[in-house]
Amino acid sequence: MAQIDYYFTTISPWAYLAGTRAEEIAARHAAQITYKPMDIVRVFQQSGGKPLNERPAARQEYRLQELRRTQVKTGLPLTIHPEHFPTNPAPASYAIIAAQATGGGDVGALTHALMRACWADERDIAQDDVIRDCLTSAGFDAGLADSGLLSGAMAYEANTEEALRVGAFGSPFYVVDGTEKFWGQDRLDDLDRFLAGTL
């Protein structure tokens, strides 16, 4: 069984626009996804990337065009300038980490629900009530939002260190079996073909 390590930040519009395609691809090829939310600011700092507000105007303008085009292609609802972006991604990340460790629900659905809350519903995913709603909608106990903060923080840090070690530098970033890397939602077709053995 192929192992997909999925590195991302919960406030990435590109990870949101990936929708549930990674999960569909994994199911098609009997692969397993491990969700690894990470501190994207640290990853940028150590891999040469820049936070959005530090990028040149031309890159910021191009990003907006790409977001619009990608939204049209995916059909996912998207607010280009959501009210609560940027926000602190850590609380939502801790909830994903706790949910994955606990089991009993759908981690992929939880991850997508949190991103959709930010990018489509204009809710602040740093807030407990939003996180609790997303946990419940994905089949988890809403109480996970209040538990495991220390272990979640430790895992978040470990995920970030691991992302840097394996060479992840953006979000979404998929690594198959520790070696084959795919950056961006626009590389999911390549991930699909790689798992099928045709790439």
C-alpha positions as a Markdown table, in Angstrom:
| # | Residue | x | y | z |
|---|---|---|---|---|
| 1 | Met | 0.0 | 0.0 | 0.0 |
| 2 | Ala | 1.4 | 3.4 | -1.0 |
| 3 | Gln | 1.7 | 6.0 | 1.8 |
| 4 | Ile | 0.9 | 9.6 | 1.0 |
| 5 | Asp | 2.2 | 12.2 | 3.5 |
| 6 | Tyr | 0.2 | 15.3 | 3.0 |
| 7 | Tyr | 1.8 | 18.5 | 4.2 |
| 8 | Phe | -0.4 | 21.6 | 4.2 |
| 9 | Thr | -1.5 | 24.7 | 6.1 |
| 10 | Thr | -5.2 | 25.0 | 7.1 |
| 11 | Ile | -5.4 | 28.5 | 5.6 |
| 12 | Ser | -4.1 | 27.6 | 2.1 |
| 13 | Pro | -6.5 | 28.4 | -0.7 |
| 14 | Trp | -4.7 | 26.0 | -2.9 |
| 15 | Ala | -5.1 | 23.2 | -0.4 |
| 16 | Tyr | -8.8 | 24.1 | -0.2 |
| 17 | Leu | -9.1 | 24.1 | -4.0 |
| 18 | Ala | -7.7 | 20.6 | -4.1 |
| 19 | Gly | -11.1 | 19.6 | -2.7 |
| 20 | Thr | -11.3 | 15.9 | -2.0 |
| 21 | Arg | -9.4 | 14.9 | -5.0 |
| 22 | Ala | -6.4 | 13.5 | -3.1 |
| 23 | Glu | -8.8 | 11.3 | -1.0 |
| 24 | Glu | -10.5 | 10.1 | -4.2 |
| 25 | Ile | -7.1 | 9.3 | -5.8 |
| 26 | Ala | -5.9 | 7.5 | -2.7 |
| 27 | Ala | -9.1 | 5.4 | -2.6 |
| 28 | Arg | -8.7 | 4.5 | -6.3 |
| 29 | His | -5.2 | 3.2 | -5.7 |
| 30 | Ala | -5.7 | 1.7 | -2.2 |
| 31 | Ala | -3.2 | 4.3 | -0.8 |
| 32 | Gln | -3.2 | 5.7 | 2.7 |
| 33 | Ile | -3.0 | 9.5 | 3.5 |
| 34 | Thr | -1.4 | 10.8 | 6.6 |
| 35 | Tyr | -2.4 | 14.4 | 7.2 |
| 36 | Lys | 0.4 | 16.6 | 8.4 |
| 37 | Pro | -0.6 | 20.2 | 9.0 |
| 38 | Met | 2.5 | 22.4 | 9.3 |
| 39 | Asp | 3.7 | 25.9 | 10.1 |
| 40 | Ile | 3.9 | 27.4 | 6.7 |
| 41 | Val | 5.6 | 30.6 | 7.8 |
| 42 | Arg | 8.6 | 28.5 | 9.2 |
| 43 | Val | 8.6 | 26.4 | 6.0 |
| 44 | Phe | 8.7 | 29.6 | 3.9 |
| 45 | Gln | 11.5 | 31.1 | 6.0 |
| 46 | Gln | 13.7 | 28.0 | 5.7 |
| 47 | Ser | 12.9 | 27.1 | 2.1 |
| 48 | Gly | 13.1 | 30.5 | 0.4 |
| 49 | Gly | 9.4 | 31.2 | 0.1 |
| 50 | Lys | 7.8 | 34.5 | 1.2 |
| 51 | Pro | 4.5 | 35.2 | 3.0 |
| 52 | Leu | 1.9 | 36.7 | 0.8 |
| 53 | Asn | 2.3 | 40.3 | 2.0 |
| 54 | Glu | 6.0 | 40.2 | 1.3 |
| 55 | Arg | 5.7 | 39.1 | -2.3 |
| 56 | Pro | 6.2 | 41.5 | -5.2 |
| 57 | Ala | 3.0 | 43.1 | -6.6 |
| 58 | Ala | 3.3 | 41.1 | -9.9 |
| 59 | Arg | 3.2 | 37.8 | -8.0 |
| 60 | Gln | 0.3 | 38.9 | -5.8 |
| 61 | Glu | -1.7 | 40.0 | -8.9 |
| 62 | Tyr | -0.9 | 36.7 | -10.7 |
| 63 | Arg | -2.1 | 34.7 | -7.6 |
| 64 | Leu | -5.5 | 36.4 | -7.7 |
| 65 | Gln | -5.9 | 35.5 | -11.4 |
| 66 | Glu | -4.9 | 31.9 | -10.7 |
| 67 | Leu | -7.3 | 31.7 | -7.8 |
| 68 | Arg | -10.2 | 32.9 | -10.0 |
| 69 | Arg | -9.3 | 30.5 | -12.8 |
| 70 | Thr | -8.8 | 27.5 | -10.5 |
| 71 | Gln | -12.1 | 28.2 | -8.8 |
| 72 | Val | -13.9 | 28.1 | -12.2 |
| 73 | Lys | -12.1 | 24.8 | -13.1 |
| 74 | Thr | -12.9 | 23.1 | -9.8 |
| 75 | Gly | -16.4 | 24.5 | -9.3 |
| 76 | Leu | -15.7 | 25.0 | -5.6 |
| 77 | Pro | -17.1 | 28.2 | -4.0 |
| 78 | Leu | -14.4 | 30.6 | -3.2 |
| 79 | Thr | -14.1 | 34.1 | -1.6 |
| 80 | Ile | -11.0 | 35.6 | -3.0 |
| 81 | His | -10.6 | 38.0 | -0.1 |
| 82 | Pro | -12.2 | 36.2 | 2.9 |
| 83 | Glu | -12.9 | 38.2 | 6.0 |
| 84 | His | -10.8 | 36.0 | 8.3 |
| 85 | Phe | -7.6 | 35.5 | 6.2 |
| 86 | Pro | -5.0 | 35.4 | 7.4 |
| 87 | Thr | -5.8 | 33.9 | 10.7 |
| 88 | Asn | -3.9 | 31.6 | 13.2 |
| 89 | Pro | -3.9 | 28.2 | 11.5 |
| 90 | Ala | -2.6 | 26.4 | 14.6 |
| 91 | Pro | -5.9 | 25.7 | 16.5 |
| 92 | Ala | -7.5 | 24.0 | 13.4 |
| 93 | Ser | -4.2 | 22.1 | 12.8 |
| 94 | Tyr | -4.3 | 20.8 | 16.4 |
| 95 | Ala | -7.9 | 19.6 | 15.9 |
| 96 | Ile | -6.9 | 17.7 | 12.7 |
| 97 | Ile | -4.0 | 16.1 | 14.6 |
| 98 | Ala | -6.2 | 15.1 | 17.5 |
| 99 | Ala | -8.9 | 13.7 | 15.2 |
| 100 | Gln | -6.4 | 11.7 | 13.2 |
| 101 | Ala | -4.9 | 10.2 | 16.5 |
| 102 | Thr | -8.3 | 9.5 | 17.9 |
| 103 | Gly | -10.1 | 8.1 | 14.9 |
| 104 | Gly | -13.8 | 7.5 | 14.5 |
| 105 | Gly | -14.5 | 10.1 | 11.8 |
| 106 | Asp | -13.3 | 11.3 | 8.4 |
| 107 | Val | -10.1 | 13.3 | 8.7 |
| 108 | Gly | -10.2 | 14.3 | 5.0 |
| 109 | Ala | -13.7 | 15.6 | 5.4 |
| 110 | Leu | -12.6 | 17.5 | 8.6 |
| 111 | Thr | -9.6 | 19.0 | 6.8 |
| 112 | His | -11.8 | 20.1 | 3.8 |
| 113 | Ala | -14.5 | 21.5 | 6.1 |
| 114 | Leu | -12.1 | 23.7 | 8.0 |
| 115 | Met | -10.6 | 25.1 | 4.7 |
| 116 | Arg | -14.1 | 25.6 | 3.3 |
| 117 | Ala | -15.1 | 27.4 | 6.5 |
| 118 | Cys | -12.3 | 29.9 | 5.7 |
| 119 | Trp | -12.5 | 30.2 | 2.0 |
| 120 | Ala | -16.2 | 29.8 | 1.2 |
| 121 | Asp | -18.1 | 30.5 | 4.4 |
| 122 | Glu | -15.9 | 33.4 | 5.7 |
| 123 | Arg | -15.6 | 31.9 | 9.2 |
| 124 | Asp | -12.6 | 32.3 | 11.5 |
| 125 | Ile | -11.1 | 28.8 | 11.8 |
| 126 | Ala | -9.0 | 29.9 | 14.8 |
| 127 | Gln | -12.2 | 30.1 | 16.8 |
| 128 | Asp | -13.4 | 27.1 | 18.9 |
| 129 | Asp | -17.0 | 27.2 | 17.8 |
| 130 | Val | -16.0 | 26.9 | 14.1 |
| 131 | Ile | -13.6 | 24.1 | 14.9 |
| 132 | Arg | -16.2 | 22.3 | 16.9 |
| 133 | Asp | -18.8 | 22.6 | 14.1 |
| 134 | Cys | -16.3 | 21.2 | 11.6 |
| 135 | Leu | -15.4 | 18.3 | 13.9 |
| 136 | Thr | -19.0 | 17.4 | 14.3 |
| 137 | Ser | -19.7 | 17.6 | 10.6 |
| 138 | Ala | -16.9 | 15.1 | 9.9 |
| 139 | Gly | -18.1 | 12.6 | 12.5 |
| 140 | Phe | -15.8 | 13.5 | 15.4 |
| 141 | Asp | -16.5 | 14.5 | 19.0 |
| 142 | Ala | -16.5 | 18.3 | 19.2 |
| 143 | Gly | -14.6 | 18.0 | 22.5 |
| 144 | Leu | -11.5 | 17.3 | 20.5 |
| 145 | Ala | -11.2 | 21.0 | 20.1 |
| 146 | Asp | -10.5 | 21.3 | 23.8 |
| 147 | Ser | -8.2 | 18.3 | 24.2 |
| 148 | Gly | -4.6 | 17.5 | 23.3 |
| 149 | Leu | -3.4 | 21.0 | 22.9 |
| 150 | Leu | 0.1 | 20.2 | 24.1 |
| 151 | Ser | 0.4 | 17.0 | 22.1 |
| 152 | Gly | -1.1 | 18.8 | 19.1 |
| 153 | Ala | 1.5 | 21.6 | 19.4 |
| 154 | Met | 4.3 | 19.0 | 19.6 |
| 155 | Ala | 3.0 | 17.1 | 16.6 |
| 156 | Tyr | 2.6 | 20.4 | 14.6 |
| 157 | Glu | 6.2 | 21.3 | 15.3 |
| 158 | Ala | 7.3 | 17.7 | 14.4 |
| 159 | Asn | 5.3 | 17.9 | 11.1 |
| 160 | Thr | 7.0 | 21.2 | 10.3 |
| 161 | Glu | 10.5 | 19.8 | 11.0 |
| 162 | Glu | 9.6 | 16.7 | 8.9 |
| 163 | Ala | 8.3 | 18.8 | 6.0 |
| 164 | Leu | 11.6 | 20.7 | 5.9 |
| 165 | Arg | 13.6 | 17.5 | 6.1 |
| 166 | Val | 11.7 | 15.9 | 3.2 |
| 167 | Gly | 11.9 | 19.0 | 1.1 |
| 168 | Ala | 8.3 | 20.3 | 1.3 |
| 169 | Phe | 8.2 | 24.0 | 0.6 |
| 170 | Gly | 4.5 | 24.9 | 0.0 |
| 171 | Ser | 0.9 | 23.9 | 0.5 |
| 172 | Pro | -0.5 | 21.5 | -0.6 |
| 173 | Phe | 2.5 | 19.2 | -0.8 |
| 174 | Tyr | 2.2 | 15.4 | -1.2 |
| 175 | Val | 5.1 | 12.9 | -0.7 |
| 176 | Val | 4.6 | 9.3 | -1.8 |
| 177 | Asp | 6.5 | 6.7 | 0.1 |
| 178 | Gly | 9.0 | 9.3 | 1.4 |
| 179 | Thr | 10.5 | 10.1 | -2.0 |
| 180 | Glu | 8.2 | 11.1 | -4.9 |
| 181 | Lys | 7.0 | 14.8 | -4.4 |
| 182 | Phe | 4.1 | 16.7 | -5.8 |
| 183 | Trp | 3.6 | 20.4 | -5.1 |
| 184 | Gly | 0.2 | 22.0 | -5.6 |
| 185 | Gln | -3.4 | 21.1 | -6.3 |
| 186 | Asp | -2.5 | 21.3 | -10.0 |
| 187 | Arg | -0.2 | 18.2 | -9.7 |
| 188 | Leu | -2.9 | 15.9 | -8.5 |
| 189 | Asp | -3.3 | 14.4 | -11.9 |
| 190 | Asp | 0.4 | 13.6 | -11.8 |
| 191 | Leu | 0.0 | 12.0 | -8.4 |
| 192 | Asp | -2.9 | 9.9 | -9.8 |
| 193 | Arg | -0.7 | 8.7 | -12.7 |
| 194 | Phe | 2.2 | 8.0 | -10.5 |
| 195 | Leu | 0.2 | 5.8 | -8.3 |
| 196 | Ala | -1.2 | 4.0 | -11.4 |
| 197 | Gly | 2.3 | 3.3 | -12.5 |
| 198 | Thr | 2.1 | 5.3 | -15.7 |
| 199 | Leu | 4.4 | 8.2 | -14.7 |
